[in-house]
Structures are given as C-alpha cells and as structure tokens.
Amino acid sequence: MKKQYYFLTIVFLLFMYGLSSCTYDNVVEPAPPSPTDTISFSQQIEPIFNTGNNCTSCHTTGVQAPDLTTGNAYTSIMNMNLVNIASPETSLIYWHADPANTSSHTWKKYTPTQAALVLLWIQQGAKDN
Ligand code: HEC
C-alpha cells in the first residue's frame, strides 16, 4: 500500500512539473484602440501586414494576392474589393484573418488588437491615410 502512494506521488509530481515547464513567451499585446482614435493606414495598418513578415511572407508582390507589401497594400486591397464600408465586419481583409473566425485562413490570424485596428480603420472609411 505504501509503495503505491510513493508511486502516485511521483507520478503527480512529474505531472505538475510537466505542466509548469510548459511556459509561453510573454508576448506583450498592445492595448486595443479606442473608438475615437483616428487610424492611419500607413502608420498602423501596413505595419501589421509586414512586421515580422506577418502577412507579407506569403502576400508579396507576384506571389499571393492581395499584395500586402508596403506601398502596394492599399491599391491591392481596393482593387480586390476586400473592404466593405457598408458592412465592415464582412470585409475580407478583416474577415479572413479575424482570430474569432475559425473557418478560414487558419494558418495566420491577426492578434485581437490588430483585428480591432483593422476593423476600426474600415469603420472610419478605409482611408489611404
Ligand atoms: C502562409 C502563407 C500566408 C500567410 C502568412 C498569410 N496568408 Fe492570406 N492567404 C494565403 C493563401 C494561400 C490565400 C488564398 C487561399 C484562401 O483564400 O484561403 C490567402 C488569402 C487571403 C485573403 C483572401 C483574398 C481573397 O481573394 O478573398 C486575404 C484577405 C488574406 N489572405 C489576408 C491575409 C492577412 C491579413 C494575413 C496576415 C495576418 C495573411 N493573409 C497571411 C496565404 C497566406
């Protein structure tokens, strides 16, 4: 009986060690935008596409449309009709990479803050600002 308790204790400790060793890098997610902030496409949206090759690892000139590289992203998004001002949530540039949408583009999503920025930019008229 005693041996069994030892065994169970060791199993339990190994289990707890396994759980605790499974740490995540502390990625600091910036605070979501306030609805009254004016979102700038060149300052806040384009960097989401290209920082860390987030989207531009695939969506680059001549590879995968839309072309989300700096300087080309706005024209590409507009030419492909990826923005729907009348119904911002259905805009494909938002919808595909919205982390809440698990039915599409599952390999790459915006962070929640990035999604909020993109949606707010569309709600403000998707300007080339
Ligand atoms: C690993 C490669 C890869 C990455 C990274 C990637 N995508 Fe895509 N994306 C694709 C492929 C492949 C397609 C076409 C197939 C599809 O629509 O599922 C696509 C399609 C899209 C479409 C749809 C275009 C249309 O015609 O409807 C949008 C919008 C899009 N991606 C946005 C993004 C955004 C925003 C990011 C970054 C958050 C991103 N993608 C990152 C590969 C990628």
Backbone and ligand atoms as CSV (ligand in chain L), in Angstrom:
chain,resi,resn,atom,element,x,y,z
A,1,MET,N,N,0.838,-1.202,0.000
A,1,MET,CA,C,0.000,0.000,0.000
A,1,MET,C,C,0.867,1.244,0.000
A,2,LYS,N,N,1.897,1.242,0.857
A,2,LYS,CA,C,2.763,2.404,0.977
A,2,LYS,C,C,3.481,2.681,-0.347
A,3,LYS,N,N,3.960,1.615,-0.977
A,3,LYS,CA,C,4.666,1.751,-2.265
A,3,LYS,C,C,3.789,2.443,-3.302
A,4,GLN,N,N,2.518,2.062,-3.272
A,4,GLN,CA,C,1.597,2.670,-4.240
A,4,GLN,C,C,1.504,4.173,-4.041
A,5,TYR,N,N,1.493,4.615,-2.779
A,5,TYR,CA,C,1.405,6.057,-2.517
A,5,TYR,C,C,2.642,6.765,-3.037
A,6,TYR,N,N,3.811,6.130,-2.798
A,6,TYR,CA,C,5.055,6.728,-3.321
A,6,TYR,C,C,4.945,6.903,-4.828
A,7,PHE,N,N,4.502,5.820,-5.441
A,7,PHE,CA,C,4.405,5.829,-6.904
A,7,PHE,C,C,3.462,6.942,-7.374
A,8,LEU,N,N,2.304,7.029,-6.733
A,8,LEU,CA,C,1.328,8.042,-7.137
A,8,LEU,C,C,1.874,9.450,-6.913
A,9,THR,N,N,2.613,9.616,-5.795
A,9,THR,CA,C,3.185,10.934,-5.511
A,9,THR,C,C,4.169,11.317,-6.608
A,10,ILE,N,N,4.990,10.348,-7.005
A,10,ILE,CA,C,5.980,10.652,-8.046
A,10,ILE,C,C,5.287,10.968,-9.367
A,11,VAL,N,N,4.281,10.183,-9.689
A,11,VAL,CA,C,3.539,10.449,-10.930
A,11,VAL,C,C,2.941,11.848,-10.881
A,12,PHE,N,N,2.367,12.190,-9.726
A,12,PHE,CA,C,1.735,13.504,-9.583
A,12,PHE,C,C,2.778,14.619,-9.742
A,13,LEU,N,N,3.937,14.446,-9.087
A,13,LEU,CA,C,4.971,15.488,-9.168
A,13,LEU,C,C,5.473,15.640,-10.599
A,14,LEU,N,N,5.672,14.526,-11.280
A,14,LEU,CA,C,6.121,14.608,-12.680
A,14,LEU,C,C,5.078,15.329,-13.533
A,15,PHE,N,N,3.810,15.038,-13.233
A,15,PHE,CA,C,2.729,15.670,-13.976
A,15,PHE,C,C,2.745,17.186,-13.760
A,16,MET,N,N,2.902,17.590,-12.484
A,16,MET,CA,C,2.924,19.022,-12.181
A,16,MET,C,C,4.144,19.686,-12.830
A,17,TYR,N,N,5.282,18.947,-12.798
A,17,TYR,CA,C,6.481,19.506,-13.425
A,17,TYR,C,C,6.234,19.715,-14.915
A,18,GLY,N,N,5.587,18.734,-15.526
A,18,GLY,CA,C,5.278,18.825,-16.950
A,18,GLY,C,C,4.421,20.043,-17.247
A,19,LEU,N,N,3.431,20.255,-16.409
A,19,LEU,CA,C,2.545,21.405,-16.616
A,19,LEU,C,C,3.308,22.717,-16.454
A,20,SER,N,N,4.142,22.792,-15.394
A,20,SER,CA,C,4.780,24.067,-15.091
A,20,SER,C,C,5.888,24.385,-16.086
A,21,SER,N,N,6.468,23.350,-16.700
A,21,SER,CA,C,7.555,23.622,-17.640
A,21,SER,C,C,7.024,24.101,-18.978
A,22,CYS,N,N,5.698,24.024,-19.121
A,22,CYS,CA,C,5.087,24.416,-20.377
A,22,CYS,C,C,4.756,25.910,-20.322
A,23,THR,N,N,5.778,26.748,-20.364
A,23,THR,CA,C,5.529,28.188,-20.263
A,23,THR,C,C,5.479,28.798,-21.655
A,24,TYR,N,N,4.878,29.934,-21.741
A,24,TYR,CA,C,4.793,30.659,-23.001
A,24,TYR,C,C,5.680,31.896,-22.933
A,25,ASP,N,N,6.242,32.284,-24.076
A,25,ASP,CA,C,6.958,33.547,-24.110
A,25,ASP,C,C,5.951,34.656,-23.833
A,26,ASN,N,N,6.390,35.605,-23.062
A,26,ASN,CA,C,5.470,36.658,-22.689
A,26,ASN,C,C,5.364,37.683,-23.810
A,27,VAL,N,N,4.458,37.427,-24.744
A,27,VAL,CA,C,4.267,38.359,-25.853
A,27,VAL,C,C,3.346,39.471,-25.368
A,28,VAL,N,N,3.839,40.674,-25.421
A,28,VAL,CA,C,3.037,41.789,-24.921
A,28,VAL,C,C,2.134,42.296,-26.039
A,29,GLU,N,N,0.864,42.154,-25.836
A,29,GLU,CA,C,-0.129,42.603,-26.814
A,29,GLU,C,C,-0.493,44.046,-26.483
A,30,PRO,N,N,-0.282,44.977,-27.450
A,30,PRO,CA,C,-0.633,46.362,-27.148
A,30,PRO,C,C,-2.123,46.519,-26.877
A,31,ALA,N,N,-2.486,47.549,-26.151
A,31,ALA,CA,C,-3.891,47.770,-25.807
A,31,ALA,C,C,-4.707,48.020,-27.077
A,32,PRO,N,N,-5.952,47.561,-27.102
A,32,PRO,CA,C,-6.787,47.804,-28.281
A,32,PRO,C,C,-7.030,49.306,-28.467
A,33,PRO,N,N,-7.324,49.733,-29.705
A,33,PRO,CA,C,-7.528,51.165,-29.943
A,33,PRO,C,C,-8.830,51.640,-29.297
A,34,SER,N,N,-8.880,52.914,-28.994
A,34,SER,CA,C,-10.135,53.500,-28.534
A,34,SER,C,C,-10.930,53.887,-29.785
A,35,PRO,N,N,-12.259,53.734,-29.751
A,35,PRO,CA,C,-13.070,54.016,-30.942
A,35,PRO,C,C,-12.898,55.445,-31.453
A,36,THR,N,N,-12.400,56.330,-30.599
A,36,THR,CA,C,-12.245,57.725,-31.034
A,36,THR,C,C,-10.874,57.980,-31.661
A,37,ASP,N,N,-9.961,56.993,-31.596
A,37,ASP,CA,C,-8.653,57.169,-32.243
A,37,ASP,C,C,-8.840,57.204,-33.757
A,38,THR,N,N,-8.117,58.072,-34.437
A,38,THR,CA,C,-8.120,58.041,-35.897
A,38,THR,C,C,-7.024,57.083,-36.346
A,39,ILE,N,N,-7.418,56.069,-37.091
A,39,ILE,CA,C,-6.457,55.047,-37.505
A,39,ILE,C,C,-5.806,55.474,-38.823
A,40,SER,N,N,-4.490,55.339,-38.862
A,40,SER,CA,C,-3.743,55.679,-40.076
A,40,SER,C,C,-3.333,54.404,-40.797
A,41,PHE,N,N,-3.685,54.318,-42.081
A,41,PHE,CA,C,-3.341,53.117,-42.842
A,41,PHE,C,C,-1.826,52.904,-42.881
A,42,SER,N,N,-1.083,53.967,-43.228
A,42,SER,CA,C,0.367,53.787,-43.396
A,42,SER,C,C,1.090,53.588,-42.054
A,43,GLN,N,N,0.564,54.211,-40.993
A,43,GLN,CA,C,1.259,54.117,-39.707
A,43,GLN,C,C,0.843,52.899,-38.885
A,44,GLN,N,N,-0.422,52.473,-39.015
A,44,GLN,CA,C,-0.913,51.420,-38.121
A,44,GLN,C,C,-1.366,50.135,-38.812
A,45,ILE,N,N,-1.823,50.239,-40.045
A,45,ILE,CA,C,-2.346,49.036,-40.701
A,45,ILE,C,C,-1.249,48.333,-41.513
A,46,GLU,N,N,-0.569,49.082,-42.359
A,46,GLU,CA,C,0.502,48.457,-43.154
A,46,GLU,C,C,1.536,47.731,-42.284
A,47,PRO,N,N,1.948,48.332,-41.147
A,47,PRO,CA,C,2.918,47.598,-40.309
A,47,PRO,C,C,2.397,46.245,-39.804
A,48,ILE,N,N,1.076,46.110,-39.663
A,48,ILE,CA,C,0.518,44.816,-39.235
A,48,ILE,C,C,0.819,43.763,-40.298
A,49,PHE,N,N,0.736,44.169,-41.560
A,49,PHE,CA,C,0.949,43.222,-42.660
A,49,PHE,C,C,2.417,42.803,-42.775
A,50,ASN,N,N,3.319,43.768,-42.603
A,50,ASN,CA,C,4.714,43.425,-42.910
A,50,ASN,C,C,5.629,43.216,-41.703
A,51,THR,N,N,5.221,43.644,-40.503
A,51,THR,CA,C,6.122,43.467,-39.366
A,51,THR,C,C,6.286,41.977,-39.069
A,52,GLY,N,N,7.519,41.540,-39.006
A,52,GLY,CA,C,7.800,40.132,-38.745
A,52,GLY,C,C,7.274,39.242,-39.861
A,53,ASN,N,N,7.143,39.805,-41.071
A,53,ASN,CA,C,6.601,39.049,-42.208
A,53,ASN,C,C,5.255,38.428,-41.890
A,54,ASN,N,N,4.540,39.074,-41.021
A,54,ASN,CA,C,3.246,38.568,-40.559
A,54,ASN,C,C,2.379,38.068,-41.724
A,55,CYS,N,N,2.154,38.904,-42.698
A,55,CYS,CA,C,1.332,38.531,-43.855
A,55,CYS,C,C,2.176,38.510,-45.127
A,56,THR,N,N,3.190,39.363,-45.183
A,56,THR,CA,C,3.944,39.515,-46.432
A,56,THR,C,C,4.880,38.336,-46.715
A,57,SER,N,N,5.007,37.404,-45.762
A,57,SER,CA,C,5.783,36.198,-46.083
A,57,SER,C,C,5.102,35.463,-47.237
A,58,CYS,N,N,3.794,35.568,-47.323
A,58,CYS,CA,C,3.070,34.958,-48.450
A,58,CYS,C,C,2.516,36.028,-49.393
A,59,HIS,N,N,1.905,37.062,-48.797
A,59,HIS,CA,C,1.239,38.083,-49.618
A,59,HIS,C,C,2.239,39.136,-50.086
A,60,THR,N,N,3.123,38.713,-50.980
A,60,THR,CA,C,4.112,39.626,-51.508
A,60,THR,C,C,3.922,39.747,-53.015
A,61,THR,N,N,4.545,40.751,-53.580
A,61,THR,CA,C,4.330,41.075,-54.997
A,61,THR,C,C,4.540,39.864,-55.898
A,62,GLY,N,N,3.529,39.543,-56.684
A,62,GLY,CA,C,3.634,38.466,-57.663
A,62,GLY,C,C,3.522,37.074,-57.086
A,63,VAL,N,N,3.310,36.943,-55.788
A,63,VAL,CA,C,3.213,35.609,-55.191
A,63,VAL,C,C,1.754,35.286,-54.845
A,64,GLN,N,N,1.256,35.851,-53.776
A,64,GLN,CA,C,-0.113,35.550,-53.350
A,64,GLN,C,C,-0.899,36.860,-53.241
A,65,ALA,N,N,-1.988,36.980,-53.963
A,65,ALA,CA,C,-2.852,38.158,-53.845
A,65,ALA,C,C,-3.701,38.035,-52.571
A,66,PRO,N,N,-3.999,39.148,-51.918
A,66,PRO,CA,C,-3.581,40.523,-52.185
A,66,PRO,C,C,-2.107,40.763,-51.855
A,67,ASP,N,N,-1.516,41.703,-52.579
A,67,ASP,CA,C,-0.140,42.129,-52.307
A,67,ASP,C,C,-0.187,43.064,-51.105
A,68,LEU,N,N,0.335,42.609,-49.971
A,68,LEU,CA,C,0.237,43.408,-48.747
A,68,LEU,C,C,1.559,44.102,-48.395
A,69,THR,N,N,2.456,44.213,-49.377
A,69,THR,CA,C,3.719,44.894,-49.107
A,69,THR,C,C,3.501,46.408,-49.012
A,70,THR,N,N,4.370,47.059,-48.268
A,70,THR,CA,C,4.265,48.499,-48.058
A,70,THR,C,C,4.306,49.231,-49.393
A,71,GLY,N,N,3.337,50.126,-49.558
A,71,GLY,CA,C,3.266,50.895,-50.800
A,71,GLY,C,C,2.325,50.258,-51.815
A,72,ASN,N,N,2.100,48.972,-51.713
A,72,ASN,CA,C,1.210,48.267,-52.650
A,72,ASN,C,C,-0.079,47.794,-51.995
A,73,ALA,N,N,-0.069,47.719,-50.668
A,73,ALA,CA,C,-1.194,47.091,-49.961
A,73,ALA,C,C,-2.520,47.794,-50.232
A,74,TYR,N,N,-2.539,49.124,-50.137
A,74,TYR,CA,C,-3.819,49.837,-50.276
A,74,TYR,C,C,-4.457,49.569,-51.632
A,75,THR,N,N,-3.679,49.750,-52.696
A,75,THR,CA,C,-4.205,49.554,-54.053
A,75,THR,C,C,-4.692,48.115,-54.231
A,76,SER,N,N,-3.919,47.174,-53.741
A,76,SER,CA,C,-4.275,45.770,-53.902
A,76,SER,C,C,-5.575,45.438,-53.165
A,77,ILE,N,N,-5.689,45.940,-51.940
A,77,ILE,CA,C,-6.901,45.688,-51.139
A,77,ILE,C,C,-8.130,46.272,-51.838
A,78,MET,N,N,-7.988,47.497,-52.356
A,78,MET,CA,C,-9.125,48.160,-53.010
A,78,MET,C,C,-9.461,47.485,-54.342
A,79,ASN,N,N,-8.426,47.156,-55.127
A,79,ASN,CA,C,-8.681,46.530,-56.427
A,79,ASN,C,C,-9.377,45.181,-56.271
A,80,MET,N,N,-9.077,44.471,-55.179
A,80,MET,CA,C,-9.679,43.155,-54.987
A,80,MET,C,C,-10.992,43.220,-54.217
A,81,ASN,N,N,-11.443,44.461,-53.938
A,81,ASN,CA,C,-12.712,44.635,-53.213
A,81,ASN,C,C,-12.723,43.923,-51.861
A,82,LEU,N,N,-11.643,44.059,-51.103
A,82,LEU,CA,C,-11.559,43.350,-49.826
A,82,LEU,C,C,-12.133,44.172,-48.675
A,83,VAL,N,N,-12.657,45.360,-49.002
A,83,VAL,CA,C,-13.252,46.224,-47.984
A,83,VAL,C,C,-14.714,46.455,-48.317
A,84,ASN,N,N,-15.571,46.336,-47.307
A,84,ASN,CA,C,-16.989,46.620,-47.476
A,84,ASN,C,C,-17.376,47.669,-46.427
A,85,ILE,N,N,-17.401,48.924,-46.853
A,85,ILE,CA,C,-17.649,50.024,-45.907
A,85,ILE,C,C,-19.053,49.905,-45.286
A,86,ALA,N,N,-20.006,49.403,-46.068
A,86,ALA,CA,C,-21.386,49.309,-45.585
A,86,ALA,C,C,-21.534,48.245,-44.503
A,87,SER,N,N,-20.643,47.262,-44.509
A,87,SER,CA,C,-20.719,46.168,-43.541
A,87,SER,C,C,-19.286,45.759,-43.167
A,88,PRO,N,N,-18.627,46.600,-42.337
A,88,PRO,CA,C,-17.185,46.428,-42.095
A,88,PRO,C,C,-16.763,45.016,-41.662
A,89,GLU,N,N,-17.575,44.345,-40.834
A,89,GLU,CA,C,-17.185,43.014,-40.330
A,89,GLU,C,C,-17.079,41.991,-41.449
A,90,THR,N,N,-17.762,42.234,-42.559
A,90,THR,CA,C,-17.710,41.259,-43.648
A,90,THR,C,C,-16.579,41.555,-44.631
A,91,SER,N,N,-15.849,42.641,-44.416
A,91,SER,CA,C,-14.716,42.974,-45.288
A,91,SER,C,C,-13.722,41.815,-45.276
A,92,LEU,N,N,-13.332,41.348,-46.447
A,92,LEU,CA,C,-12.463,40.166,-46.484
A,92,LEU,C,C,-11.082,40.428,-45.876
A,93,ILE,N,N,-10.591,41.652,-45.953
A,93,ILE,CA,C,-9.281,41.934,-45.362
A,93,ILE,C,C,-9.352,41.828,-43.827
A,94,TYR,N,N,-10.539,41.947,-43.295
A,94,TYR,CA,C,-10.740,41.755,-41.854
A,94,TYR,C,C,-11.157,40.306,-41.560
A,95,TRP,N,N,-12.154,39.850,-42.289
A,95,TRP,CA,C,-12.819,38.585,-42.006
A,95,TRP,C,C,-11.864,37.372,-42.042
A,96,HIS,N,N,-11.033,37.295,-43.089
A,96,HIS,CA,C,-10.149,36.121,-43.232
A,96,HIS,C,C,-9.220,35.935,-42.040
A,97,ALA,N,N,-8.650,37.045,-41.555
A,97,ALA,CA,C,-7.622,36.939,-40.511
A,97,ALA,C,C,-8.145,37.312,-39.126
A,98,ASP,N,N,-9.465,37.490,-39.006
A,98,ASP,CA,C,-10.072,37.768,-37.694
A,98,ASP,C,C,-9.874,36.527,-36.806
A,99,PRO,N,N,-9.227,36.675,-35.655
A,99,PRO,CA,C,-8.977,35.482,-34.827
A,99,PRO,C,C,-10.264,34.789,-34.361
A,100,ALA,N,N,-11.371,35.520,-34.355
A,100,ALA,CA,C,-12.642,34.909,-33.929
A,100,ALA,C,C,-13.250,34.040,-35.031
A,101,ASN,N,N,-12.740,34.174,-36.237
A,101,ASN,CA,C,-13.256,33.389,-37.360
A,101,ASN,C,C,-12.358,32.166,-37.559
A,102,THR,N,N,-12.853,31.005,-37.170
A,102,THR,CA,C,-12.022,29.802,-37.220
A,102,THR,C,C,-12.265,29.004,-38.503
A,103,SER,N,N,-13.059,29.543,-39.420
A,103,SER,CA,C,-13.422,28.766,-40.608
A,103,SER,C,C,-12.572,29.106,-41.832
A,104,SER,N,N,-11.684,30.083,-41.708
A,104,SER,CA,C,-10.906,30.470,-42.883
A,104,SER,C,C,-9.515,30.910,-42.470
A,105,HIS,N,N,-8.560,30.767,-43.390
A,105,HIS,CA,C,-7.226,31.316,-43.186
A,105,HIS,C,C,-6.657,30.934,-41.814
A,106,THR,N,N,-6.835,29.684,-41.446
A,106,THR,CA,C,-6.495,29.222,-40.093
A,106,THR,C,C,-5.001,29.266,-39.801
A,107,TRP,N,N,-4.171,29.347,-40.852
A,107,TRP,CA,C,-2.721,29.341,-40.651
A,107,TRP,C,C,-2.190,30.674,-40.174
A,108,LYS,N,N,-2.962,31.743,-40.380
A,108,LYS,CA,C,-2.471,33.061,-39.960
A,108,LYS,C,C,-3.623,33.975,-39.581
A,109,LYS,N,N,-3.533,34.531,-38.370
A,109,LYS,CA,C,-4.594,35.405,-37.879
A,109,LYS,C,C,-3.986,36.697,-37.359
A,110,TYR,N,N,-4.808,37.749,-37.301
A,110,TYR,CA,C,-4.406,38.947,-36.587
A,110,TYR,C,C,-4.424,38.622,-35.095
A,111,THR,N,N,-3.670,39.382,-34.306
A,111,THR,CA,C,-3.886,39.330,-32.861
A,111,THR,C,C,-5.190,40.092,-32.615
A,112,PRO,N,N,-5.799,39.943,-31.445
A,112,PRO,CA,C,-7.049,40.671,-31.184
A,112,PRO,C,C,-6.901,42.186,-31.377
A,113,THR,N,N,-5.774,42.741,-30.953
A,113,THR,CA,C,-5.586,44.187,-31.118
A,113,THR,C,C,-5.440,44.561,-32.587
A,114,GLN,N,N,-4.704,43.759,-33.345
A,114,GLN,CA,C,-4.558,44.025,-34.778
A,114,GLN,C,C,-5.930,43.973,-35.468
A,115,ALA,N,N,-6.739,42.972,-35.098
A,115,ALA,CA,C,-8.075,42.850,-35.699
A,115,ALA,C,C,-8.911,44.085,-35.375
A,116,ALA,N,N,-8.822,44.555,-34.131
A,116,ALA,CA,C,-9.592,45.738,-33.731
A,116,ALA,C,C,-9.142,46.962,-34.531
A,117,LEU,N,N,-7.844,47.075,-34.776
A,117,LEU,CA,C,-7.325,48.204,-35.558
A,117,LEU,C,C,-7.841,48.156,-36.995
A,118,VAL,N,N,-7.773,46.988,-37.605
A,118,VAL,CA,C,-8.209,46.849,-38.995
A,118,VAL,C,C,-9.706,47.160,-39.108
A,119,LEU,N,N,-10.491,46.630,-38.166
A,119,LEU,CA,C,-11.935,46.879,-38.211
A,119,LEU,C,C,-12.240,48.369,-38.041
A,120,LEU,N,N,-11.564,49.001,-37.106
A,120,LEU,CA,C,-11.806,50.424,-36.858
A,120,LEU,C,C,-11.393,51.262,-38.079
A,121,TRP,N,N,-10.297,50.872,-38.719
A,121,TRP,CA,C,-9.857,51.577,-39.934
A,121,TRP,C,C,-10.949,51.502,-41.008
A,122,ILE,N,N,-11.579,50.337,-41.149
A,122,ILE,CA,C,-12.648,50.180,-42.141
A,122,ILE,C,C,-13.871,51.005,-41.726
A,123,GLN,N,N,-14.211,50.931,-40.434
A,123,GLN,CA,C,-15.372,51.686,-39.945
A,123,GLN,C,C,-15.183,53.188,-40.160
A,124,GLN,N,N,-13.933,53.616,-40.189
A,124,GLN,CA,C,-13.655,55.044,-40.403
A,124,GLN,C,C,-13.520,55.370,-41.892
A,125,GLY,N,N,-13.910,54.446,-42.751
A,125,GLY,CA,C,-13.954,54.744,-44.172
A,125,GLY,C,C,-12.803,54.175,-44.980
A,126,ALA,N,N,-11.946,53.345,-44.354
A,126,ALA,CA,C,-10.813,52.702,-45.061
A,126,ALA,C,C,-10.040,53.710,-45.910
A,127,LYS,N,N,-9.574,54.735,-45.253
A,127,LYS,CA,C,-8.874,55.802,-45.986
A,127,LYS,C,C,-7.413,55.438,-46.259
A,128,ASP,N,N,-6.892,56.030,-47.340
A,128,ASP,CA,C,-5.468,55.872,-47.662
A,128,ASP,C,C,-4.707,56.996,-46.957
A,129,ASN,N,N,-4.667,56.886,-45.633
A,129,ASN,CA,C,-4.102,57.999,-44.845
A,129,ASN,C,C,-2.788,57.619,-44.184
L,1,HEC,C1,C,1.418,31.003,-45.099
L,1,HEC,C2,C,1.023,31.911,-46.145
L,1,HEC,C3,C,0.052,33.028,-45.787
L,1,HEC,C4,C,0.163,33.970,-44.794
L,1,HEC,C5,C,1.275,34.135,-43.770
L,1,HEC,C6,C,-0.994,34.817,-44.899
L,1,HEC,N1,N,-1.787,34.389,-45.925
L,1,HEC,FE1,FE,-3.510,35.276,-46.578
L,1,HEC,N2,N,-3.761,33.805,-47.969
L,1,HEC,C7,C,-2.869,32.799,-48.231
L,1,HEC,C8,C,-3.398,31.960,-49.294
L,1,HEC,C9,C,-2.730,30.699,-49.834
L,1,HEC,C10,C,-4.633,32.529,-49.689
L,1,HEC,C11,C,-5.626,32.035,-50.754
L,1,HEC,C12,C,-6.451,30.891,-50.276
L,1,HEC,C13,C,-7.518,31.307,-49.330
L,1,HEC,O1,O,-8.180,32.335,-49.530
L,1,HEC,O2,O,-7.744,30.584,-48.341
L,1,HEC,C14,C,-4.832,33.698,-48.834
L,1,HEC,C15,C,-5.919,34.511,-48.918
L,1,HEC,C16,C,-6.062,35.700,-48.225
L,1,HEC,C17,C,-7.141,36.637,-48.406
L,1,HEC,C18,C,-8.324,36.450,-49.342
L,1,HEC,C19,C,-8.177,37.078,-50.683
L,1,HEC,C20,C,-9.429,36.806,-51.492
L,1,HEC,O3,O,-9.306,36.707,-52.704
L,1,HEC,O4,O,-10.530,36.690,-50.939
L,1,HEC,C21,C,-6.915,37.669,-47.542
L,1,HEC,C22,C,-7.780,38.909,-47.365
L,1,HEC,C23,C,-5.704,37.367,-46.802
L,1,HEC,N3,N,-5.205,36.161,-47.247
L,1,HEC,C24,C,-5.186,38.157,-45.830
L,1,HEC,C25,C,-4.064,37.827,-45.063
L,1,HEC,C26,C,-3.598,38.624,-43.940
L,1,HEC,C27,C,-4.252,39.911,-43.474
L,1,HEC,C28,C,-2.503,37.982,-43.436
L,1,HEC,C29,C,-1.680,38.351,-42.221
L,1,HEC,C30,C,-2.406,38.471,-40.983
L,1,HEC,C31,C,-2.275,36.785,-44.245
L,1,HEC,N4,N,-3.252,36.728,-45.217
L,1,HEC,C32,C,-1.238,35.891,-44.067
L,1,HEC,C33,C,-1.669,32.586,-47.597
L,1,HEC,C34,C,-1.193,33.305,-46.508
